[in-house]
Amino acid sequence: YVPAAIVTSLFPMVASSRARAERTVTLIAKALAITLVLSGGGAVILYSVPGLIISIFFGAKFMPAANLIGPYAMAMLPMALIMVLLNYNLARNKTGFAYVTLLCAVAQVAGIIAFHNELVSVLWVTLLSGCVCVTILLALMAVEYLRARAYISRS
């Protein structure tokens, strides 16, 4: 839920800055940093003490699921970053990034079809596909940023 709160405030700020032809690099950097710190911190806690989390919220009856809490938390971290990146780019009216996300989702489904013998395998596929998607999205944004800087310096 952390990224939802971030993109709710990020989207109008980016759209407004774009309308005024202002740069938005600092906005996305801050949004990604906040998401990484908050969601990453939560993931580390969940990964570190899954048994405690299960016992507090669900009771000993669900303790066999404790080994899934950490991988699940880690698998959701790239998804949080993807949500921020996707909404940022939509606010800039850059829809091509959605197609990259779609391709990554298709790859994730293919990975789950191939590796679904255990639930933990599905979580690792989700983590891997999410990390690949974040890497591609950040690389595309870096290329776009560098091209814009090169264009400005030539002008």
Secondary structure in CASP SS format (residue, H / E / C, confidence):
PFRMAT SS
TARGET T0000
AUTHOR 0000-0000-0000
METHOD secondary structure of the structure
MODEL  1
Y C 1.00
V H 1.00
P H 1.00
A H 1.00
A H 1.00
I H 1.00
V H 1.00
T H 1.00
S H 1.00
L H 1.00
F H 1.00
P H 1.00
M H 1.00
V H 1.00
A H 1.00
S H 1.00
S H 1.00
R H 1.00
A H 1.00
R C 1.00
A C 1.00
E C 1.00
R C 1.00
T C 1.00
V H 1.00
T H 1.00
L H 1.00
I H 1.00
A H 1.00
K H 1.00
A H 1.00
L H 1.00
A H 1.00
I H 1.00
T H 1.00
L H 1.00
V H 1.00
L H 1.00
S H 1.00
G H 1.00
G H 1.00
G H 1.00
A H 1.00
V H 1.00
I H 1.00
L H 1.00
Y H 1.00
S H 1.00
V C 1.00
P H 1.00
G H 1.00
L H 1.00
I H 1.00
I H 1.00
S H 1.00
I H 1.00
F H 1.00
F C 1.00
G C 1.00
A H 1.00
K H 1.00
F H 1.00
M H 1.00
P H 1.00
A H 1.00
A H 1.00
N H 1.00
L H 1.00
I H 1.00
G H 1.00
P H 1.00
Y H 1.00
A H 1.00
M H 1.00
A H 1.00
M H 1.00
L H 1.00
P H 1.00
M H 1.00
A H 1.00
L H 1.00
I H 1.00
M H 1.00
V H 1.00
L H 1.00
L H 1.00
N H 1.00
Y H 1.00
N H 1.00
L H 1.00
A H 1.00
R C 1.00
N C 1.00
K C 1.00
T C 1.00
G H 1.00
F H 1.00
A H 1.00
Y H 1.00
V H 1.00
T H 1.00
L H 1.00
L H 1.00
C H 1.00
A H 1.00
V H 1.00
A H 1.00
Q H 1.00
V H 1.00
A H 1.00
G H 1.00
I H 1.00
I H 1.00
A H 1.00
F C 1.00
H C 1.00
N C 1.00
E C 1.00
L H 1.00
V H 1.00
S H 1.00
V H 1.00
L H 1.00
W H 1.00
V H 1.00
T H 1.00
L H 1.00
L H 1.00
S H 1.00
G H 1.00
C H 1.00
V H 1.00
C H 1.00
V H 1.00
T H 1.00
I H 1.00
L H 1.00
L H 1.00
A H 1.00
L H 1.00
M H 1.00
A H 1.00
V H 1.00
E H 1.00
Y H 1.00
L H 1.00
R H 1.00
A H 1.00
R H 1.00
A H 1.00
Y H 1.00
I H 1.00
S H 1.00
R H 1.00
S C 1.00
END
